[in-house]
Amino acid sequence: MTDSIAMKLFLQPLLVLSFFLAPCLFAQEESGFVPLFDGQSLDGWDGKPGAWEVRDGEIWCTGKAEEKNWLIWRGGQPGDFVLRLEFRWDKGNSGVQVRSDDLGDWQIFGYQVEVAQRDVMGLWHHSLLDKKHPKKEARHLMTTAGEQAVIVEDGTRMNIKFAEAAEVQAEYDEHEWNTLEIVAKGDTLTQTINGVKFATLVDGDAEMSRRKGWIALQDHGKGCVVAFRNIRLKTLD
């Protein structure tokens, strides 16, 4: 028996086994997740009229809004959770908001994962923080790709590098569909894109840290082109 034939005989049972096991492993990985988007309508979501629409099972910015606004999921304000979705960025600036406050008029204040061009991905950002806020410098741009930001009780921030930003950002594809997972547990929030950890935020600020809040999608206005689909949530509370 040649080595090549022996190798084929060895691999065939493994391939058959993997064929049957793969769906089971996927089901386990998705256990406990519930969909937040029905793929047909914006039921359960609250957005600025004319700014968002559903196309082919996907949520899209219409590009008509002049000012930034958010599409807010009204199903609750989860604390500890895993949020999974797919997103596509084509133009402008967007983001995914978690554990955030509703200021009214589709304006959301709090933690945001940036969705934009490759060289700014990996950002944990605090949306709508006033320019004169005393903690603006610490909380405005909290991380970049390949970093863990640690904010202590008094609001002081330290950034710890765990990978080169460009190497991490290379795992993200502009103008293509990407996966995003946000894990929020205790004071720690982690963003993973296409299976790669992009950045972590540990927020122990006694004043500003949030342990629950709204989930929302951002349209920065002025022709933003971005889409989201397959949005699902698993609460860990």
C-alpha positions as CSV (number, residue, x, y, z in Angstrom):
1,M,0.0,0.0,0.0
2,T,1.4,3.4,-1.0
3,D,1.7,6.2,1.5
4,S,-0.8,8.3,-0.4
5,I,-3.5,5.5,-0.3
6,A,-2.9,4.9,3.4
7,M,-3.3,8.6,4.1
8,K,-6.6,8.7,2.2
9,L,-7.9,5.7,4.1
10,F,-6.9,7.5,7.4
11,L,-8.5,10.8,6.5
12,Q,-11.8,9.6,5.1
13,P,-13.3,8.6,8.4
14,L,-12.2,12.0,9.9
15,L,-13.9,13.9,7.1
16,V,-17.1,12.0,7.5
17,L,-17.0,12.6,11.3
18,S,-16.4,16.3,10.8
19,F,-19.3,16.5,8.4
20,F,-21.7,15.2,11.1
21,L,-20.1,17.1,14.0
22,A,-19.9,20.6,12.5
23,P,-23.7,21.3,12.7
24,C,-23.7,20.1,16.3
25,L,-20.8,22.3,17.3
26,F,-22.4,25.3,15.6
27,A,-25.7,24.7,17.4
28,Q,-23.8,24.6,20.8
29,E,-22.0,27.8,19.9
30,E,-25.3,29.5,19.2
31,S,-27.2,28.0,22.1
32,G,-29.0,30.7,24.1
33,F,-29.0,33.4,21.4
34,V,-32.2,35.1,20.4
35,P,-32.6,37.2,17.2
36,L,-33.1,40.9,17.6
37,F,-33.9,41.5,13.9
38,D,-36.6,39.5,12.0
39,G,-35.0,40.1,8.6
40,Q,-38.2,41.7,7.3
41,S,-39.0,44.8,9.3
42,L,-37.8,47.2,12.0
43,D,-40.3,45.8,14.5
44,G,-38.7,46.2,17.9
45,W,-36.4,48.9,16.8
46,D,-36.8,52.7,17.1
47,G,-35.2,55.0,14.5
48,K,-35.4,58.4,13.0
49,P,-38.0,58.4,10.2
50,G,-36.4,58.0,6.8
51,A,-32.9,57.2,8.1
52,W,-33.1,53.4,8.2
53,E,-34.7,50.7,6.0
54,V,-34.7,46.9,5.5
55,R,-33.4,45.6,2.2
56,D,-33.0,41.9,1.3
57,G,-33.0,40.8,5.0
58,E,-30.5,43.5,6.0
59,I,-30.8,46.8,7.9
60,W,-29.3,49.7,5.9
61,C,-28.8,53.4,6.4
62,T,-30.7,55.2,3.7
63,G,-28.0,57.9,3.5
64,K,-30.6,60.6,3.7
65,A,-30.0,61.8,7.3
66,E,-27.9,65.0,7.6
67,E,-27.2,64.6,11.3
68,K,-26.0,61.6,13.4
69,N,-28.7,59.4,14.7
70,W,-29.2,55.9,16.2
71,L,-31.5,53.0,15.5
72,I,-32.3,51.7,19.0
73,W,-33.3,48.2,20.0
74,R,-36.2,48.5,22.4
75,G,-36.3,45.0,23.7
76,G,-34.5,45.8,27.0
77,Q,-31.3,47.1,28.5
78,P,-29.1,44.1,29.0
79,G,-26.2,44.1,31.5
80,D,-23.9,41.1,30.9
81,F,-24.3,39.6,27.4
82,V,-22.8,38.4,24.2
83,L,-24.0,40.3,21.1
84,R,-23.3,38.9,17.6
85,L,-24.0,40.4,14.2
86,E,-22.7,40.9,10.8
87,F,-21.9,44.3,9.4
88,R,-20.8,45.9,6.1
89,W,-19.2,49.3,5.8
90,D,-19.0,51.2,2.5
91,K,-18.9,54.9,3.3
92,G,-18.9,57.4,6.2
93,N,-18.9,56.6,9.9
94,S,-21.0,54.2,12.0
95,G,-20.9,52.1,15.1
96,V,-22.5,49.6,17.4
97,Q,-23.6,51.0,20.8
98,V,-24.0,48.9,24.0
99,R,-24.8,49.7,27.6
100,S,-25.7,53.2,26.6
101,D,-28.1,55.9,27.7
102,D,-31.0,57.3,25.6
103,L,-30.9,61.1,25.4
104,G,-34.1,61.3,23.3
105,D,-34.5,62.2,19.6
106,W,-32.5,59.0,18.6
107,Q,-29.4,60.3,20.4
108,I,-27.4,57.7,22.3
109,F,-24.7,58.3,24.9
110,G,-22.1,55.7,25.9
111,Y,-19.9,52.8,24.7
112,Q,-19.5,52.4,21.0
113,V,-17.6,50.0,18.8
114,E,-16.4,51.9,15.7
115,V,-17.6,50.8,12.2
116,A,-15.6,52.7,9.6
117,Q,-12.5,52.4,7.4
118,R,-9.8,49.9,8.3
119,D,-7.3,52.2,9.9
120,V,-9.7,53.3,12.7
121,M,-11.2,49.9,13.5
122,G,-10.6,48.6,17.0
123,L,-11.8,51.8,18.6
124,W,-13.8,51.8,21.8
125,H,-15.3,55.3,21.9
126,H,-17.7,57.2,24.2
127,S,-20.4,58.8,22.0
128,L,-21.8,62.3,22.5
129,L,-19.4,63.2,25.3
130,D,-19.3,67.0,25.5
131,K,-16.1,68.6,24.3
132,K,-15.7,70.4,27.6
133,H,-16.3,67.3,29.7
134,P,-13.4,66.8,32.3
135,K,-13.0,63.2,31.2
136,K,-13.1,63.8,27.5
137,E,-9.5,63.0,26.9
138,A,-9.7,59.7,28.7
139,R,-13.0,58.5,27.3
140,H,-13.3,60.0,23.8
141,L,-10.9,57.6,21.9
142,M,-10.3,54.8,24.5
143,T,-8.5,52.2,22.3
144,T,-7.2,51.3,19.0
145,A,-6.8,47.8,17.5
146,G,-4.5,45.6,19.5
147,E,-5.0,47.4,22.8
148,Q,-6.7,46.9,26.2
149,A,-7.7,50.1,27.9
150,V,-8.0,50.0,31.7
151,I,-9.8,52.9,33.4
152,V,-9.6,53.0,37.1
153,E,-12.0,54.5,39.7
154,D,-10.9,58.1,39.4
155,G,-11.2,58.0,35.6
156,T,-7.5,57.7,34.8
157,R,-6.8,55.5,31.8
158,M,-3.9,53.2,30.9
159,N,-3.5,51.4,27.6
160,I,-1.8,48.0,27.3
161,K,-0.7,46.8,23.8
162,F,-1.2,43.2,23.0
163,A,-0.7,43.2,19.2
164,E,0.3,45.5,16.4
165,A,-2.7,47.6,15.3
166,A,-2.1,47.1,11.5
167,E,-1.9,43.3,11.9
168,V,-5.2,43.2,13.7
169,Q,-6.9,45.6,11.4
170,A,-5.8,43.6,8.4
171,E,-8.4,41.0,9.5
172,Y,-11.2,43.4,8.7
173,D,-12.6,43.8,5.1
174,E,-14.0,47.1,3.9
175,H,-17.0,46.8,1.5
176,E,-17.5,43.2,2.6
177,W,-19.6,41.5,5.3
178,N,-17.7,41.0,8.6
179,T,-18.7,39.4,11.8
180,L,-18.7,41.3,15.1
181,E,-19.0,39.9,18.6
182,I,-19.2,42.1,21.7
183,V,-18.9,40.5,25.1
184,A,-19.9,42.6,28.1
185,K,-19.3,41.0,31.5
186,G,-18.9,43.0,34.7
187,D,-16.6,46.0,34.0
188,T,-15.1,44.4,30.9
189,L,-16.2,44.8,27.2
190,T,-14.4,43.0,24.4
191,Q,-14.9,43.4,20.6
192,T,-14.0,40.5,18.3
193,I,-14.2,40.9,14.5
194,N,-14.0,38.0,12.1
195,G,-12.9,35.8,15.0
196,V,-10.0,38.1,16.0
197,K,-9.9,40.1,19.2
198,F,-9.6,43.7,18.2
199,A,-9.8,45.6,21.6
200,T,-10.8,45.3,25.2
201,L,-12.1,48.0,27.6
202,V,-12.0,47.5,31.4
203,D,-14.0,50.4,32.8
204,G,-13.8,50.9,36.6
205,D,-14.6,54.6,36.5
206,A,-16.9,55.2,39.6
207,E,-18.8,58.0,37.7
208,M,-18.9,57.0,34.1
209,S,-18.9,53.2,34.0
210,R,-22.2,51.6,32.9
211,R,-23.3,48.0,33.7
212,K,-26.4,48.0,31.5
213,G,-28.1,50.1,28.8
214,W,-29.4,50.3,25.3
215,I,-28.1,48.5,22.2
216,A,-28.2,50.7,19.1
217,L,-26.7,51.1,15.6
218,Q,-25.3,54.5,14.5
219,D,-25.8,56.5,11.3
220,H,-23.4,59.4,11.4
221,G,-25.3,61.2,8.8
222,K,-24.1,63.0,5.6
223,G,-24.3,60.0,3.3
224,C,-23.3,57.2,5.6
225,V,-23.6,53.8,3.9
226,V,-23.5,50.9,6.3
227,A,-25.6,47.7,6.8
228,F,-26.3,45.1,9.5
229,R,-27.8,41.7,9.6
230,N,-28.1,38.4,11.6
231,I,-28.2,40.3,14.9
232,R,-28.6,38.1,18.0
233,L,-28.2,38.4,21.7
234,K,-27.4,36.0,24.6
235,T,-27.8,37.5,28.1
236,L,-25.5,36.3,30.8
237,D,-27.3,37.8,33.8
